[in-house]
């Protein structure tokens, strides 16, 4: 009898404020916090058991395949190393091989946390395959460890927790991570959803380079970087209050302030194209906005009154940008068997 295959889905996120305060060494020294929400863009995974000791990997996003034998050492060679690290972490005992197919609905380097979200989906797949019962915190911690510790990729912690838990969250980082789910009234969520849009800059980037520069400046206690990070914390708290009380005009204005403060953290966070698109959006009625990830490219998240939103979209599209709208998704990592 054929063994059932396993599927997984984890949502991507948009971060409103606090990004960067989850990147060491800041949370250890001053404590960080991030306000984020998951949306209807996903990382998907499929695991089909085999009857031999081979593992095959197909990454649809990178148009790349790889295979390995569980009885041999798994080596990192720059091709699909994130996936290989997860296979290596879960081990080769008590399992035959399997076929993995992975894809996401946002391009790598988009600023929506796609690589970390994919790691969460893969962690869910492999945990289910190996019969490991992990709660949400354990899943996020393990996904984070594979990416940041096993492979040493620079970055923060927010993406793994956002993708695992799902929904609107205020996440605190310090000696430990605490995820505070936010109860947002339906009318507030609907209005916020109607007022936001994503503008793709056309630039994908390796977030690690931006984060490495920010981290080096934080370690050197560079004045502008530290001031920007501290302001991000304050803005995350203020935007949480505006969100839960439905003060969305204030929320939109604070989103723009979060962008101004984020740019203080590293000169690599913005560039001429990003500034051009942001100025066009603001000039046509956007109240505020910011880059959704580490910076340097990806998506700009914009807040616009609905009556002006179509003008913002038309102006940005005329400038060659790709605009997309989205819905919030309150569910986190989901796995099932077929």
N, C-alpha and C positions, 0 to 999 in steps of 0.2 A: 504493500500500500504506500502511495506517495505521501511523504510528510508535508504538512501544510507550510506554505511560505508565510513570511511575516512582512507586514507593511508598517511604515511609520510616517508620520507627518508632524512637522514642528513649524510654528508661525514665525515669520520675520517681525522685526520691531521697528518702530520709530521712537527716537529718544527726544524728549522735549527740552530737558535741561539736566545738568550734572555730569554729562559725559566727560571723561577725563579724570574725574575724582575717584573712579574705580580702578585706576591704573597705578600700580606701585611706583614710587613709595608713598604716594599721597594718602591712601586710605589707612596705612599703618601709623602714620604720624599725626594726621589730622581728622581722619574719618571722612568717608565720602558718601554721597547719596545721588541717586538718579531717578528721574521721573520718566516713565516710558509706557508705551502701549503696543500690543501686538496687532497685526493687520492681516488682511486676507491675501497674503503672499507667503509661500511656504517652501520649506525644504522637504523633499520626499525621499524615501528609501524603500527598497525591496530586498529581502533576503530569501533565497531559495536554497534549501539544504541539498547537498550532494552526497553521494555514497563513497567518495574517495577523500583524499586529504588535500585537495586543491581549493584555493580561494581565488575567485575571479572578481575583478572590480571594473565596472563601467561608470565613468563620470560623464554624464550627458553635458554638463556645463562646460567642462574642459575638453570635451570630445577626445577623451583619453581612456585607454584600457590598461589593465595590468593583471598579472596573475602571480601567485606564490604558492609554495608548498608549506603546509603547517609543520612538517617535520624538518624544515630547514630554517635557518636564522632569517628573520625578516629585516632586510636592509633598507635604509632610507637613501634614495638616489635623486631626490628632487621631483619625482613623479608620483603624485597622489600620496605623499608622505603622511598627510593628516589621516587618511583612511587606513594606511598601513599601521600607523601608531595606535589607532583604536583596536585593530585586529590583534596587534602585539600585546596591548594592555589586557585584553580579555583572555588571552592565552590560547593554548592549543590542546589543553587537557579536556577529555570528556566530550569531544566534538569531532564530527567529520567536517569536510569542507563545505563551502557554500558560495553561491553567486550573488554578488551585490550589484545593484543598479541604483544610482543616486542622481537626483536632479533637483534644481530649484527654480522658482518662478521669478527670480531677480538675478541679474548678472553678478558674478564675483566682482568685488570692489565697488559695490553699489552704495555702501554706507548703511545698508539695512541689516547688517549683522549676518550675512548669508553664510560665511564660512563657519562661524560658531554655531549657528542654527543647524547647519548640516551636521556638525559634530554631535549636537543634541539628538537629532533624528537617528544618527548612526549608533549612538550610545543606547538609545531605546531599542533599536533593532537587535544589537548584540546582547544586551541584557536579557531580552526575551528569548533569544536563541539559546543562551547559556543557562537559562532558568534562574537568573539572579533577580530577586525582588528588590528594586531600588525605589525609595520615595523621591519626591521632587528635589529635595535638597541634595540627596546623594547623587541623583542623575546629573544635576547642574555642576556639582563639585567635581564629579568624575570627568565630564566633558571639558571643564575648565582645565583640569590637571593634564589631560591628554594633549591639549593644544598649547598650554602655556608652560607646563613643566616638562613633559616628555619631549616635546619638540622645541621648546624655548622660544616660541613665537611671541613677540611683544604684543601686549594688549591688556584690556581690562577684564572685568568679570560680569558686566551687566548683561551681555548678549546671551550667555548660557542660561542665566536665571530667567530672563524675560521669555526666552523660547520654551523653557521647561514649564514655567508656571502659567504663562499666557495672561491676557487681560491688561487692565490698567494697574500698574504697580509703582509704588515708591520703595525703592530698594536701597538699603543702608549697608555700607561696607566699612568694616573696622577689624576688630579681633575675629569677628565672624560676619557672615552675610545674613541679613534679615529682610525677607520679602514681605512688604505690607500691601496686600491687595486693596484697591480702592473701590468703594461702592459709588459708582457714578450713575446718577439718574438717567433713565432712558432718553429723556428730552435733551439733557446736556450732551450725551454721547451722540445723538442724532445731529444736533446743531453743530457740534465740533466736527463731525465727519463731513457735514455739508460745507464747512468753512475751510477745510484743508485740501491741499493738493500737493503732489510731488512733481518736481521739475527735474528731469534728468539732464545733467550738465554735458553728457556725452563723454565724460572723462571717467575711466575706472582707474583705481589706484591701489597700491599695496598699503593698507592702513598701518602696517608695522613701521614703515619709514617715518610717517608722521608721529606715531606714538613714541618711537625711539628718540626723536628730537625733543618731544615734550618731556619725556622721562629724564633725559640728560639735563634739561633746563631745571626740572623740579629738583633733581638731586643736587644741582649746584645752587639751589634756592634763588634762581633768577627772579628778580622782583616782579616783572610783568607776568611771567608764567604762574607764579604763586598767587598773585592778585587775581588773575583770571580764574584759577581753580577755586579759590575761596568764594569768588563771586558766583561761580556755577553752583556751589552748594546752596548759597542764599537764594538764588533764583529757583532752584529745584523746589525748595520749601514754599516759596511764594507762589510758584505756578501750581503746586499741588493744592494750595488753599483756593486759588482762583478756579481751578478745575472742579473741585468737589462742591463749590458753592455756586457754580454756573456763571462766574464773572468772566465770560469768554472774551469780551473786549479787552479787558486787562490781560487775559491769558495771551492773546495775540500780540499785544504790545510787549509783554515780557519775553515772548519768543524771539523778537528782534533784539532785545537786550541780551538774551542768552547768546545770540550770535556775535554781538559786539564783544562780549566778555570772552567767548571761546577763541576769537582771533588773537587774543593777548597771549594764549598759551604756547603758540608756535607760529613762526612765519610761514610754515608749510601748509597751514590749515586753509588758506584762501589763495586765490590767484585771479588773474585778469578776467577769465571767462566767468568764474563764479560771481565776481563783483558786478560784471556787466549784466548777468541775468537777474541778480538780486535787485539792482537799481531799476531795471525795466519793470520788474514785478511791483516794486514799491511805487514807481511812477505811475502805474496804472491801477493802483488801489489796494495792493496787498498791505496789510497792517504790520506784518512782521514775518520773519522766517529765519531759518538756519540750516546749515548742512546737517544731515542726519547721522553721520558717522564721525570718524576721526578727522575727516577733512581732506582737502586736496582734489576732490571730485565726488562722484556719486550723485546722490539726489539732494536737492534743496527742498525742505519742507516749508510750505508757505501757508499763512493764515490770511484769508480774504473774506470780507463780508460777501454773502452769497449773491447779492445784487450786483457786485463788481467782479465776481469771480470769472465770468466769461470774458471780460475785457483783459484780465490778467492772462488768461489762457491764450487768447488770440495774440497778444503782444509777444508772449514768450515763444509761441509756435512760429511767429513771424521771424523771430531771432534764431530759429533753428533748433530750439529745445524740444524735447519730447515730454509731454505732460500726461500724467496719469492720476486718476482719482482712485480711491480705495475705501474699504469698509474696515471697521475694527472687528477683531476676532477675540473672543474672551477665553477660548480653549487653548491650552498649552500642548505639550507633546502628547500625541496619541499613537498607540500601536495596536495592531489587530492581526489576526491570522486568517488566511484564506485557504 
